[in-house]
């Protein structure tokens, strides 16, 4: 497939907190939600997220994830 590096980050986000991976612009990113509810922003486009959902951010796009109910 050509992948040189694959990373997995597992993060817990407090209610009201925002997770902004500083490397998001240089890499592809996929966020999977295991519990709680929140939204994800990919270069200004907002997606509602809940348990079992995900959002994809291709290379060259920013990524933010805000938790509304924790985790």
Secondary structure in CASP SS format (residue, H / E / C, confidence):
PFRMAT SS
TARGET T0000
AUTHOR 0000-0000-0000
METHOD secondary structure of the structure
MODEL  1
X C 1.00
X C 1.00
X C 1.00
X C 1.00
X C 1.00
X C 1.00
X C 1.00
X C 1.00
X C 1.00
X C 1.00
X C 1.00
X C 1.00
X C 1.00
X C 1.00
X C 1.00
X C 1.00
X C 1.00
X E 1.00
X E 1.00
X C 1.00
X C 1.00
X C 1.00
X C 1.00
X H 1.00
X H 1.00
X H 1.00
X C 1.00
X C 1.00
X E 1.00
X E 1.00
X E 1.00
X E 1.00
X C 1.00
X C 1.00
X C 1.00
X C 1.00
X E 1.00
X E 1.00
X E 1.00
X E 1.00
X E 1.00
X E 1.00
X C 1.00
X C 1.00
X E 1.00
X E 1.00
X E 1.00
X E 1.00
X E 1.00
X E 1.00
X C 1.00
X C 1.00
X C 1.00
X E 1.00
X E 1.00
X E 1.00
X E 1.00
X C 1.00
X C 1.00
X C 1.00
X C 1.00
X C 1.00
X E 1.00
X E 1.00
X E 1.00
X E 1.00
X E 1.00
X C 1.00
X C 1.00
X C 1.00
X C 1.00
END
